[in-house]
Amino acid sequence: MISINLNKAKAISHDLRRTARSEELAPLDALIAKQIPGSDAEAIEAARQLLRDKHAEVQTSIEVATEVDALKTIVEAL
């Protein structure tokens, strides 16, 4: 019987979440870094915060998961 180490599975899930977060934030980070005149910095920062909040919820979901199947569902939703 094959058993999966839940703690290692959580670590892998966190890595996948971090990668997804970085990919989602990259375009917004680029806009902030370029400081393009006429762009709405407040709106961009608000969008960045929404993504941070979303991934904070995902992080919590990963931490409280008690089964590998739950982790798979979480990661697939990214």
Residue frames relative to the residue before (quaternion, step in Angstrom):
aa qw qx qy qz dx dy dz
M 1.0000 0.0000 0.0000 0.0000 0.00 0.00 0.00
I 0.3102 -0.7460 0.5651 0.1672 3.53 -0.93 0.94
S 0.0852 -0.7816 0.6151 0.0584 3.55 -0.88 0.90
I 0.2908 -0.7486 0.5766 0.1503 3.53 -1.08 0.78
N 0.4042 -0.6995 0.5410 0.2338 3.52 -0.92 0.99
L 0.3927 -0.7582 0.4759 0.2109 3.57 -0.44 1.24
N 0.6487 0.5247 -0.3280 0.4431 3.59 0.97 -0.78
K 0.6527 0.4865 -0.3121 0.4897 3.59 1.02 -0.75
A 0.6307 0.5284 -0.3288 0.4635 3.57 1.03 -0.77
K 0.6324 0.5148 -0.3264 0.4781 3.58 1.06 -0.73
A 0.6379 0.5253 -0.3271 0.4585 3.60 0.97 -0.82
I 0.6497 0.4986 -0.3090 0.4834 3.58 0.98 -0.83
S 0.6396 0.5261 -0.3196 0.4604 3.58 0.99 -0.83
H 0.6401 0.5128 -0.3213 0.4734 3.58 1.01 -0.79
D 0.6318 0.5259 -0.3330 0.4619 3.60 1.00 -0.77
L 0.6553 0.5019 -0.3049 0.4751 3.57 0.97 -0.85
R 0.6373 0.5208 -0.3212 0.4684 3.58 1.04 -0.78
R 0.6514 0.5165 -0.3164 0.4569 3.57 0.94 -0.86
T 0.6385 0.5206 -0.3185 0.4689 3.58 1.00 -0.83
A 0.6636 0.4960 -0.3028 0.4710 3.58 0.89 -0.92
R 0.6409 0.5264 -0.3202 0.4579 3.59 0.97 -0.85
S 0.6567 0.5147 -0.3113 0.4549 3.57 0.90 -0.89
E 0.6604 0.5080 -0.3025 0.4629 3.57 0.97 -0.86
E 0.6754 0.4898 -0.2926 0.4674 3.57 1.00 -0.80
L 0.7076 0.4636 -0.2603 0.4654 3.59 1.02 -0.78
A 0.5112 0.7009 -0.4047 0.2891 3.61 1.11 -0.60
P 0.6963 0.4545 -0.3166 0.4564 3.66 0.74 -0.86
L 0.6618 0.4957 -0.3077 0.4707 3.59 1.01 -0.74
D 0.6273 0.5266 -0.3305 0.4690 3.57 1.04 -0.76
A 0.6338 0.5327 -0.3260 0.4563 3.57 1.03 -0.79
L 0.6466 0.5154 -0.3215 0.4615 3.59 0.98 -0.80
I 0.6461 0.5030 -0.3180 0.4781 3.58 0.98 -0.80
A 0.6750 0.5106 -0.2992 0.4405 3.58 0.89 -0.92
K 0.6886 0.4918 -0.2806 0.4530 3.58 1.01 -0.81
Q 0.1574 -0.8257 0.5204 0.1503 3.58 1.22 -0.55
I 0.0612 0.8308 -0.5439 0.1009 3.53 0.79 1.10
P 0.4502 -0.6853 0.4957 0.2863 3.60 -0.77 0.99
G 0.7741 0.3227 -0.2560 0.4808 3.54 -0.98 0.83
S 0.5855 0.5426 -0.3968 0.4531 3.60 1.20 -0.17
D 0.4422 -0.7008 0.5033 0.2450 3.52 -1.08 0.76
A 0.2704 -0.8069 0.5083 0.1322 3.57 -0.04 1.32
E 0.6336 0.5356 -0.3379 0.4443 3.58 1.03 -0.73
A 0.6596 0.4989 -0.3059 0.4717 3.58 0.99 -0.83
I 0.6362 0.5180 -0.3259 0.4698 3.57 1.03 -0.78
E 0.6658 0.4911 -0.3024 0.4734 3.57 0.93 -0.89
A 0.6202 0.5300 -0.3422 0.4663 3.61 1.05 -0.67
A 0.6467 0.5060 -0.3138 0.4768 3.58 1.01 -0.79
R 0.6277 0.5248 -0.3284 0.4719 3.57 1.04 -0.77
Q 0.6603 0.5070 -0.3118 0.4580 3.59 0.96 -0.83
L 0.6086 0.5448 -0.3504 0.4583 3.59 1.04 -0.70
L 0.6603 0.4934 -0.3038 0.4777 3.57 0.99 -0.83
R 0.6296 0.5221 -0.3371 0.4663 3.59 1.00 -0.77
D 0.6587 0.5089 -0.3059 0.4622 3.58 0.94 -0.89
K 0.6259 0.5412 -0.3279 0.4559 3.57 0.99 -0.88
H 0.7261 0.4342 -0.2513 0.4701 3.57 0.81 -0.97
A 0.5662 0.5568 -0.3926 0.4639 3.60 1.16 -0.37
E 0.6405 0.5091 -0.3169 0.4798 3.58 1.04 -0.76
V 0.6387 0.5139 -0.3217 0.4738 3.58 1.00 -0.83
Q 0.6299 0.5397 -0.3291 0.4514 3.57 0.98 -0.85
T 0.6568 0.4992 -0.3038 0.4765 3.57 0.94 -0.86
S 0.6382 0.5320 -0.3229 0.4533 3.57 0.98 -0.83
I 0.6401 0.5140 -0.3219 0.4718 3.56 1.01 -0.80
E 0.6694 0.5244 -0.3020 0.4310 3.56 0.89 -0.93
V 0.7496 0.3995 -0.2292 0.4753 3.61 0.93 -0.81
A 0.4465 0.6950 -0.4590 0.3270 3.60 1.24 -0.10
T 0.2040 -0.7987 0.5588 0.0905 3.53 -1.00 0.88
E 0.7509 0.2828 -0.1753 0.5705 3.57 1.32 -0.08
V 0.5856 -0.5900 0.4322 0.3496 3.54 -1.16 0.63
D 0.6090 0.5623 -0.3551 0.4322 3.60 1.02 -0.72
A 0.6255 0.5244 -0.3349 0.4707 3.58 1.05 -0.71
L 0.6409 0.5163 -0.3216 0.4684 3.58 1.02 -0.78
K 0.6243 0.5386 -0.3328 0.4575 3.58 1.00 -0.81
T 0.6530 0.5145 -0.3072 0.4631 3.57 0.94 -0.89
I 0.6517 0.5202 -0.3094 0.4571 3.56 0.94 -0.89
V 0.6901 0.4843 -0.2748 0.4623 3.58 0.84 -1.01
E 0.6504 0.5196 -0.3210 0.4517 3.58 0.96 -0.80
A 0.6490 0.5251 -0.3139 0.4523 3.59 1.12 -0.61
L 0.5151 0.6307 -0.4280 0.3921 3.60 1.21 -0.27
